Amino acid sequence: MPKRVDPAPTSVYVRDVERRIERILPAEATGTERRIREQIRFAAHLASHRENAKWADLIESAITDLEKSFDGTTTAELADRIEDTLEPIGEAARSYTVHYIGHAHIDMNWLWDYPETVDTTYRAFDTMLDLMDEFPSFRFSQSQASTYAMMKEHAPDLYERIKERIDAGTWEVTANTWVEADKNMPTEESHVRHLLYTNDFIREEFDLASDDVRVDFEPDTFGHPQTIPKLLTEADVDYYYLGRSGGEPPAELPPDAYQGVYENFPELFWWESSDGSRVLVFNTGDLWYNGHVDPSNVTNVLDFEDESGLQDYLVTYGVGNHGGGPTREDIRTILEMNEWPIFPETTPATLHEFFETVEAESEGLPTVTEELNFFFRGCYSSQNLVKRANRRAENRLATAEAAAVIADQETDSEYPAERLEEAWRTTLFHQFHDILPGAGIHETYDHALGEHQEVETTGSMVLGRSLEDIATGFDFYQEDAPADAYEDGVPLFVFNPTGHRETSRVETVVFDYPDEWDFENVVIRDADGNDHPIQVTLTRNDVEEGGLAGVLPEPSRLTHDAVFGPDFVKLAFTARDVPAFGYEIYWLHEDPTATTDGVSVTDAEDVAILENDRYRVEVDVSAGSVRSLYDTELGREFVPENEHFGLLSVETEAPHGMSAWIRGQVIETEALNSGWKAQVIEDGPGEGAVRCTRSYGDTDLSVTIRLAAGTHTVDWTVDADWREFGGDEAGVPVLKAGFPTAVDEPTFTYDVPFGSEEREATGLDVPAVRWADVSGNDGAGVVVSNDTTYGHAGDGNELSLTLLRGSYYPDPVPEVGERRFQFSIRTHGEDFSTADATRHGFAFHRSLEVTQLIGSIDDDARREKEYVAVESNCVSIPSIKAAEREDGVIVRLEETGGMACETTLRTAWPVESATETDVLERPVDDPETVADDVKVSLEPNEVKTLLLTFE
């Protein structure tokens, strides 16, 4: 890793000069006095920097003149005389240029609510436009497409003024993302949509091409995955501005110290992804990205020259985080400094002007080839509800898009592009670097969770209607079903929204079935005619036993039906080998003679044992966790002796500031390894499940460990009615789950957007998007996916999940109430790869969808069908959607195994042409005419986007 070149300690000579002029002209001096002081000061720094003794003599003469002549008032005559004395230094001083970038840092819904965010944006932009009228040379740069969209909606007159200034070139658009979002937690597809929808917006609204906006402006983002450059370069983004470039704080900093400005990275460097894609990065370093113009900071250009060899420097100024932006005094100071002859040129500029200037002289700059993390490790697990909502939104929208594409191709239904884009934009907004990381006030999350309900509504409605449309392709009776409608059983339509065949547990509710059925004798038949067991998990009778005071069913829509409505059965079964982006029809039918293998359950005094054809799971009922996980296929135990898998623990962090952001010093850890009460709630053959309950303090906890027939995963559900409060005296209570794994020399690998990252086992929290893996030196190990937290840690042989943190600032009660966490564990042998882990993550997050078909299916109907698939196991399909700019369908492919490969993309529709595009869906080559299947070559971890048209 290249290190930043630390500037030499300020020389004794410079310190002496500064002390002498400070005695005469204090730092708060303004006007002519500031003009004298700052020029002498810069000249001294420059003389020391150039090691020029002759210049030191001139400076001494100037100071002596100042000391003799200053009588409490400073005249322009004295300033002119001192500048004449220092005139030989002026040419060297003017060889430097400081580019001043005016910017308003506007945090979305951070310590204020959404109405205030809109108002703040309006007031900041209105002020900037007034300043442009007053100062013709003033330039202003603004990121975040959402801020422009707000003004278009709420202040259209001001919006038109902004567009005029953009056309005139005085207002620079630096928006390549919808908001300045977190970079570690959103999925790869979210990153693409930030670029895509922002590019579409600025192109349509401002008539700007993608190469007109070549910078990704991310000054306050809390970390940067190594895969970002390869994504940005596809969207014509060549420059990256950041303020947190990674590293760890010096050892002398306490655990609650502000983790911000301690980078040891250079200020200007090339950042390169593994495929060789790179962007030019400016790291704002210790000057940070907001604040007022200060002439004393101009000497940083000399340190920058030491590091980079360049004489052009960048300073971003403007009051933030609550909007504001540059002030009149800032602009006057820049223009005033530019008139000083013994001083660098100071000019209002744009980010593009600066980057283009230094890029022309960038030969020899260091190259960084690693992720730029980590900051604010507490943010990976703060505010559980918004993280869960973000996960659901990303996966629901991607699933809905795929189903809508299929329905559009198979039927006369219309792809709902505008509704889906609006839902995506809402999701992207709440990925802002203070919202998704959990660093906002309580009102922030009231607003976010309310809007996420709208996203969920859109995704669910598009998905439900699309599956219904696809199902109408079968000739079955939907209304007025005849008496023999159930002759073949109750048909269930199972849809797989991933690019590979999938086997997993599904749960659904069946409302319409023969009254005479005894569900103890009901099995499910797949498309090949094989029978498998089901598991009835809830009926209306179960709810009626408890009445309204009993536990009501999930999903919540069953509440009314359970109490007042018709009979229903909630049941689970394992759908096996469902075609990729396709469906399989299953039939529920009654057959007392059917014999099916499934899960066996043994309930003893201190242990409950669940077994299927892959695993033997021993649940330690008093510890609420697994004491043995034996993989019969591998012939291997994965839980170390005397340890527990999935054991919950509660840590207490010492009281500290910025508790939502920072993981503080752990002063106490209590393993919850006793006191649990257990009950077998499902006893086979479709699945076995054990529920363990206990309390901790004022919190009620429940852990359900489940094993389904025919699956290769063990699934956990943790429910917490969390009542532990953080505070300045109590500290921060933290709920964790640990997975110690019986492997030697473990390595820890984590899912990141468009790739994976192996990281050292430091015991500190690091982010993962969908999965994390711990493997031994023989390749065997465990991969874990979860639906909520992004906070993971490797320590020794244990992979742990930080489920929630009871932080207390800025939201004093972020986690109080009911919280649910689900995770899925899969063991593996040496033949397992990151591609397998990625498929596991996709299968868990984009689960199979089940729809009941009412009626009898025609004998000629297809019992299963695959619509889009890839042959290679090392390639995933993160997205299928309608194209934005052309007619056709976008299919995005990602190589996830870290190796070059060739694969075949198959579709159910005759392909007319296949065109490779970038992530903005612009063709990068001429359309290729193909016959049905599409041959694709991918480099390691390459992302490839294809535009397909069909006959």
Secondary structure, DSSP 8 states (H G I E B T S, - for coil): -----------HHHHHHHHHHHHHS-TT--HHHHHHHHHHHHHHHHHHHHT-HHHHHHHHHHHHHHHHH-SSS--HHHHHHHHHHTHHHHHHHTT-EEEEEEE--B-SSSSS-HHHHHHHHHHHHHHHHHHHHH-TT--EEE--HHHHHHHHHH-HHHHHHHHHHHHHTSEEE--SSSSSB-SSSS-HHHHHHHHHHHHHHHHHHH---GGG--EEEESS-S-B-TTHHHHHHHTT--EEEES-------TTS-TTS--SS---S-SEEEEE-TTS-EEEEEE-GGG-S-B---GGGGGHHHHHHHHHS--EEEEEEBB-BBS-B--HHHHHHHHHHTT-SSS-EEEE--HHHHHHHHHTT-TT--EE-S-B--S-GGGGTSSHHHHHHHHHHHHHHHHHHHHHHHHHHHSS----HHHHHHHHHHHHHTTBTTTTTT-S-HHHHHHHHHHHHHHHHHHHHHHHHHHHHHHTTS-B--SS--TTTTTT-EEEEEEE-SSS-EEEEEEEEE----TT--GGGEEEE-TTS-EEEEEEEEEHHHHHHHGGGS---SSTTHHHHHHHS---EEEEEEEEEE-TTEEEEEEEEE-TT------EEEE-SSEEEEE-SSEEEEEETTTTEEEEEEETTTTEE-S-TT--BTEEEEEEE---SSTTT----EEEEEE--S--EEEEEEESSSEEEEEEEEEETTEEEEEEEEEETT-S-EEEEEEEEE----BTTTBEEEEEEEEE---SS-EEEEEETTEEEEE---SS-EE-SSEEEEE-TTS-EEEEEESS--EEEEETTEEEEEEEE---SS-S-SS-EEEEEEEEEEEE-TT--HHHHHHHHHHHHS--EEEE--S-B-TTS-SEEE-EEES-TTEEEEEEEE-SSSSSEEEEEEE-SSS-EEEEEEESS-EEEEEEE-TT--BSS--EE-SSSEEEEE-TT-EEEEEEEE-
